[in-house]
Amino acid sequence: MQAVNKADYTEDVPRDRIELVERLAALHGGTVMFVGNVDSGKTTAVKFVARSLWELGRSVAVVDSDIGQKSLLPPATVSLALVDGSSGSVEPKPLAHYFIGTTTPSQHLAEMVVGVGRLWEIGSKVADYILIDTTGYVRGAGAELKRLKMELIKPDVVAIVGDDNGLAALAARFSDVVVLERSPRAKRHSPGERREIRKAKWREYFSPSRYVEVDVHEMRISGTSLFSGRAITKEEAELLSRLCDWVVLAGWESDGVYTVVKAGEDRKPCSRSVLRAVDFETLSNLLVGFIDGNGLCLGLGIIKWPRLSEGKLEILTPLSEDELSKAEELRFGRIRVTEGGEELGLIRREEL
């Protein structure tokens, strides 16, 4: 599946990209991680190198981990694709996805590392070369994220695109380093333009969607503290409603800690050590992932109506009945989005 992208394939590239292809061809296989700041031309470089190696007769896999500006659908996942030319045009064909559930990696470093690691492992079994496209998150925790990926995968080459930002010294601890100049064709995108690009991708992904009903008693729920523990009684819900001046819609107790879904403002102080509250609105239009038995993401959904008292979630998803039959787990994300692509806001990790 393809979508509107920031970068497209082009042969009009700096000479250093051609030299990188020649160097990789001499290796007869390996892993290359592309890192660099936002709008430096990483994805364009990945596409050029992938196609060039494929044209040399090599099998190539691409791991797209730029969750904020995905080239491969679905959004909010890390994706693995095989470069394929069977249809007449050379394009990456999606093979597997790992659910992250948001468009920013800052609170999800562990998921990012696990996702890239899992898909790299799969890719290494089916392709000569694995090219890893990364986010432009390169400072602070972003640099730590890059270090963790490098330490796990130990790429043969790290290609640093554009300004160094100290990345060369970091990467040199784990692999050979190639510094590529920022492409003169790379365009700077404003935050508004990035949102519009994401909006088009969300809309394309969810355009063929339909409603399905998920019974939380029949499918494992992860990524949230909801639905974990003993369901609270009607009397407990009424007591908590009076104490905190809320309407408690549903709740669960585990080891003396209550987690509730509520409606209403926080007008009275409540002990946060024994009570966690999730606003009902937070669940509306929340992104979720359908996960298979191997922990990989089959596809995405949007919670449209949480019927908590019945233990049911009405979810909008493009997945077919056959695909849904393979789902063993529903994982909660941390972004609210409509099927039309409007992003309603990010949610802090601890909120769910």
C-alpha positions as CSV (number, residue, x, y, z in Angstrom):
1,M,0.0,0.0,0.0
2,Q,1.3,3.4,-0.9
3,A,0.4,6.9,0.2
4,V,1.3,10.5,-0.3
5,N,5.0,10.7,0.8
6,K,7.5,13.4,1.4
7,A,10.1,11.6,-0.7
8,D,9.9,9.8,-4.1
9,Y,12.5,7.8,-6.0
10,T,14.8,9.9,-8.1
11,E,18.1,9.2,-10.0
12,D,19.1,12.9,-9.5
13,V,21.2,12.3,-6.4
14,P,24.6,13.4,-5.0
15,R,27.5,11.2,-6.1
16,D,28.0,9.9,-2.6
17,R,24.8,7.8,-2.9
18,I,26.2,6.1,-6.0
19,E,29.4,5.4,-4.1
20,L,27.4,3.9,-1.2
21,V,25.7,1.5,-3.6
22,E,29.0,0.5,-5.1
23,R,30.4,-0.1,-1.6
24,L,27.4,-2.2,-0.6
25,A,27.4,-4.2,-3.8
26,A,31.0,-5.3,-3.0
27,L,29.8,-6.6,0.4
28,H,27.3,-9.0,-1.1
29,G,24.8,-8.3,1.7
30,G,24.4,-6.5,5.0
31,T,22.4,-4.0,7.0
32,V,22.5,-0.2,6.5
33,M,20.9,2.1,9.0
34,F,20.1,5.6,7.7
35,V,20.1,8.4,10.3
36,G,19.9,12.2,10.2
37,N,17.8,15.2,11.2
38,V,14.3,15.9,9.9
39,D,14.1,16.7,6.2
40,S,17.7,15.7,5.5
41,G,16.8,13.3,2.6
42,K,17.0,10.0,4.5
43,T,14.0,8.4,2.8
44,T,15.0,9.5,-0.7
45,A,18.4,8.0,-0.1
46,V,16.9,4.7,1.1
47,K,14.7,4.5,-2.0
48,F,17.6,5.2,-4.3
49,V,19.9,2.6,-2.6
50,A,17.1,0.0,-2.4
51,R,16.2,0.3,-6.1
52,S,19.8,0.4,-7.2
53,L,20.7,-2.8,-5.3
54,W,17.6,-4.5,-6.7
55,E,18.5,-3.5,-10.2
56,L,21.9,-5.3,-9.6
57,G,19.9,-8.4,-8.9
58,R,20.1,-8.3,-5.1
59,S,17.2,-8.9,-2.8
60,V,16.4,-5.9,-0.6
61,A,14.2,-5.4,2.4
62,V,13.4,-2.0,3.9
63,V,12.5,-1.3,7.5
64,D,10.5,1.9,7.7
65,S,10.7,3.1,11.3
66,D,9.9,6.8,10.7
67,I,6.6,6.6,12.5
68,G,5.9,10.3,12.2
69,Q,6.3,10.4,8.4
70,K,5.7,6.8,7.2
71,S,6.4,5.9,3.6
72,L,4.6,2.6,4.1
73,L,1.1,2.1,5.4
74,P,-0.2,1.7,8.0
75,P,0.8,4.8,10.1
76,A,2.0,4.5,13.7
77,T,3.8,1.2,13.0
78,V,7.3,0.1,12.1
79,S,7.0,-1.7,8.8
80,L,9.0,-4.2,6.8
81,A,8.8,-4.4,3.0
82,L,10.5,-6.3,0.2
83,V,11.5,-4.4,-2.9
84,D,9.6,-5.9,-5.7
85,G,9.4,-5.3,-9.4
86,S,6.9,-7.9,-10.5
87,S,4.2,-5.4,-11.3
88,G,6.3,-3.5,-13.7
89,S,7.4,-0.7,-11.3
90,V,9.9,-1.2,-8.5
91,E,8.1,-0.6,-5.2
92,P,8.4,-1.9,-1.7
93,K,5.8,-4.6,-0.9
94,P,4.8,-4.6,2.8
95,L,5.5,-7.9,4.5
96,A,5.1,-7.3,8.3
97,H,4.3,-4.5,10.8
98,Y,5.0,-3.8,14.5
99,F,2.5,-1.7,16.4
100,I,3.8,1.5,18.1
101,G,0.5,3.3,18.3
102,T,1.6,6.9,18.0
103,T,3.4,9.2,15.6
104,T,6.1,10.3,18.0
105,P,8.7,7.9,19.6
106,S,9.7,10.0,22.6
107,Q,7.7,7.9,25.2
108,H,8.0,4.7,23.3
109,L,11.7,4.0,22.9
110,A,11.3,0.3,24.0
111,E,8.6,-0.4,21.4
112,M,10.7,1.3,18.7
113,V,13.7,-0.8,19.5
114,V,11.7,-4.1,19.8
115,G,9.8,-3.3,16.6
116,V,12.9,-2.5,14.5
117,G,14.7,-5.5,16.0
118,R,11.9,-7.9,15.2
119,L,11.4,-6.8,11.7
120,W,15.2,-6.7,11.0
121,E,15.3,-10.3,12.1
122,I,12.6,-11.3,9.8
123,G,14.1,-9.3,6.9
124,S,17.5,-10.9,7.4
125,K,16.0,-14.3,6.6
126,V,14.5,-13.2,3.2
127,A,16.8,-10.5,1.8
128,D,20.5,-9.9,1.1
129,Y,20.3,-6.3,2.2
130,I,18.3,-4.6,4.9
131,L,17.9,-0.8,4.8
132,I,16.6,0.8,7.9
133,D,15.0,4.2,7.6
134,T,14.7,6.1,10.9
135,T,13.1,9.2,12.4
136,G,14.6,12.7,12.5
137,Y,14.6,12.4,16.3
138,V,18.3,12.6,16.9
139,R,18.9,14.8,20.0
140,G,18.6,13.8,23.6
141,A,16.5,10.7,24.0
142,G,16.5,10.5,20.2
143,A,20.2,9.9,20.2
144,E,19.7,7.3,22.8
145,L,17.1,5.6,20.7
146,K,19.6,5.4,17.8
147,R,22.3,4.0,20.1
148,L,20.0,1.3,21.3
149,K,19.0,0.3,17.8
150,M,22.7,0.2,16.7
151,E,23.7,-1.8,19.8
152,L,20.9,-4.4,19.1
153,I,21.4,-4.7,15.3
154,K,25.0,-3.9,14.9
155,P,24.6,-2.6,11.3
156,D,27.4,-3.1,8.8
157,V,27.1,0.5,7.8
158,V,25.5,3.6,9.3
159,A,24.8,6.2,6.7
160,I,24.5,9.7,8.3
161,V,22.5,12.0,6.0
162,G,23.1,15.8,6.4
163,D,24.3,17.5,9.5
164,D,26.3,15.3,11.8
165,N,25.0,16.4,15.2
166,G,27.6,14.1,16.9
167,L,26.0,11.0,15.2
168,A,29.2,9.9,13.6
169,A,31.0,9.4,16.9
170,L,28.1,7.5,18.2
171,A,27.7,5.3,15.2
172,A,31.5,4.6,15.0
173,R,31.2,2.5,18.2
174,F,29.1,-0.1,16.4
175,S,29.8,0.0,12.6
176,D,31.4,1.6,9.7
177,V,30.2,5.1,9.1
178,V,29.4,6.9,5.8
179,V,28.4,10.6,5.8
180,L,26.1,11.6,3.0
181,E,25.5,15.2,2.2
182,R,22.0,16.6,2.6
183,S,20.3,16.3,-0.7
184,P,19.8,19.7,-2.4
185,R,16.4,18.3,-3.5
186,A,15.3,17.7,0.2
187,K,12.5,20.1,1.1
188,R,11.9,21.6,4.5
189,H,8.4,20.8,5.8
190,S,6.6,22.9,8.3
191,P,4.7,21.2,11.1
192,G,1.5,22.0,9.3
193,E,2.7,20.4,6.1
194,R,3.7,17.3,8.1
195,R,0.2,17.1,9.6
196,E,-1.3,17.3,6.1
197,I,0.9,14.5,4.9
198,R,-0.1,12.3,7.8
199,K,-3.7,13.3,7.3
200,A,-3.6,12.0,3.7
201,K,-2.1,8.7,4.9
202,W,-4.6,8.2,7.7
203,R,-7.5,8.9,5.3
204,E,-6.1,6.5,2.7
205,Y,-5.6,3.7,5.2
206,F,-9.0,3.9,6.7
207,S,-11.0,4.7,3.6
208,P,-12.3,1.1,3.1
209,S,-13.2,0.6,6.7
210,R,-16.2,-1.0,8.4
211,Y,-17.4,-1.4,12.0
212,V,-16.6,-4.6,14.0
213,E,-17.4,-5.5,17.5
214,V,-14.7,-6.7,19.9
215,D,-15.6,-8.5,23.1
216,V,-12.9,-7.6,25.7
217,H,-13.6,-10.9,27.4
218,E,-12.7,-12.9,24.3
219,M,-9.6,-11.0,23.1
220,R,-6.5,-10.2,25.1
221,I,-6.2,-6.4,25.8
222,S,-2.8,-4.8,26.1
223,G,-1.2,-1.3,26.2
224,T,-3.5,-0.2,29.0
225,S,-4.4,-0.9,32.6
226,L,-8.1,-1.0,31.7
227,F,-9.9,-4.4,31.7
228,S,-7.3,-5.7,34.1
229,G,-8.3,-7.2,37.5
230,R,-11.7,-7.6,39.1
231,A,-14.6,-5.6,37.6
232,I,-15.9,-3.3,40.3
233,T,-19.5,-3.6,41.6
234,K,-22.3,-1.2,41.0
235,E,-22.1,-0.1,44.6
236,E,-18.3,0.6,44.3
237,A,-18.9,2.7,41.2
238,E,-21.6,4.7,42.9
239,L,-19.4,5.3,45.9
240,L,-16.4,6.4,43.8
241,S,-18.8,8.7,41.8
242,R,-19.9,10.4,45.0
243,L,-16.4,10.7,46.5
244,C,-14.9,12.2,43.4
245,D,-17.9,14.0,41.9
246,W,-17.7,11.9,38.7
247,V,-19.9,9.6,36.8
248,V,-18.0,6.3,36.9
249,L,-18.9,4.3,33.8
250,A,-16.7,1.2,34.5
251,G,-13.8,0.2,36.6
252,W,-11.5,-2.6,37.8
253,E,-9.6,-3.3,41.0
254,S,-6.3,-5.0,41.2
255,D,-4.1,-5.3,44.3
256,G,-6.1,-2.5,46.0
257,V,-5.7,-0.1,43.1
258,Y,-8.8,1.0,41.3
259,T,-8.8,2.0,37.6
260,V,-12.0,3.6,36.4
261,V,-13.4,5.2,33.2
262,K,-15.2,8.3,34.2
263,A,-17.1,11.3,32.8
264,G,-16.8,14.7,34.5
265,E,-14.2,17.2,35.6
266,D,-11.7,16.7,38.5
267,R,-13.5,18.9,41.0
268,K,-12.6,16.9,44.2
269,P,-9.2,15.7,45.3
270,C,-8.9,11.9,45.0
271,S,-6.0,9.7,46.1
272,R,-4.0,9.0,43.0
273,S,-2.1,6.2,44.8
274,V,-5.2,4.0,44.9
275,L,-7.2,5.4,42.1
276,R,-6.4,5.9,38.4
277,A,-9.0,7.6,36.2
278,V,-9.3,7.6,32.5
279,D,-11.7,10.1,30.8
280,F,-14.3,8.5,28.6
281,E,-13.4,11.0,25.8
282,T,-9.8,9.6,25.8
283,L,-11.2,6.3,24.4
284,S,-13.2,7.9,21.7
285,N,-11.3,7.8,18.4
286,L,-8.4,6.1,20.0
287,L,-6.0,4.2,17.7
288,V,-5.7,0.5,18.4
289,G,-3.7,-2.4,16.8
290,F,-4.9,-5.9,16.1
291,I,-2.0,-8.2,17.0
292,D,-1.4,-11.8,15.9
293,G,0.1,-14.7,17.8
294,N,3.6,-13.6,16.9
295,G,3.2,-10.1,18.3
296,L,3.1,-8.5,14.8
297,C,0.4,-6.0,13.8
298,L,-2.2,-7.2,11.4
299,G,-3.7,-3.7,11.0
300,L,-5.2,-0.8,12.8
301,G,-8.6,0.2,14.1
302,I,-10.2,3.3,15.7
303,I,-12.5,2.9,18.8
304,K,-15.7,4.6,17.8
305,W,-18.0,3.6,20.7
306,P,-16.7,1.9,23.9
307,R,-19.7,0.1,25.4
308,L,-17.9,-0.6,28.6
309,S,-20.9,-1.9,30.7
310,E,-21.3,-4.6,28.1
311,G,-17.6,-5.3,27.7
312,K,-17.8,-4.4,24.0
313,L,-15.8,-2.0,21.8
314,E,-17.1,-0.9,18.4
315,I,-14.1,-0.4,16.2
316,L,-13.7,1.0,12.7
317,T,-11.1,-1.0,10.7
318,P,-10.2,-1.9,7.2
319,L,-9.2,-5.4,8.1
320,S,-11.2,-8.3,6.5
321,E,-12.9,-11.1,8.4
322,D,-10.1,-13.4,7.5
323,E,-7.4,-11.0,8.9
324,L,-9.4,-10.4,12.0
325,S,-9.7,-14.1,12.6
326,K,-5.9,-14.2,13.1
327,A,-6.0,-11.5,15.8
328,E,-5.3,-12.7,19.4
329,E,-4.7,-9.3,21.0
330,L,-6.0,-5.7,20.9
331,R,-3.3,-3.2,21.8
332,F,-4.2,0.4,22.8
333,G,-2.2,3.2,21.1
334,R,-1.6,6.7,22.3
335,I,-3.1,8.9,19.6
336,R,-6.7,9.9,18.8
337,V,-7.5,10.2,15.2
338,T,-10.5,10.2,12.9
339,E,-11.0,8.0,9.8
340,G,-10.8,11.3,7.9
341,G,-7.3,11.8,9.1
342,E,-7.9,14.5,11.7
343,E,-5.5,14.0,14.6
344,L,-7.3,14.9,17.8
345,G,-4.3,14.7,20.1
346,L,-1.5,12.6,21.6
347,I,-2.0,10.8,24.9
348,R,0.6,10.5,27.6
349,R,1.7,6.9,28.2
350,E,0.5,6.9,31.8
351,E,-3.0,8.1,30.9
352,L,-4.1,4.7,29.9
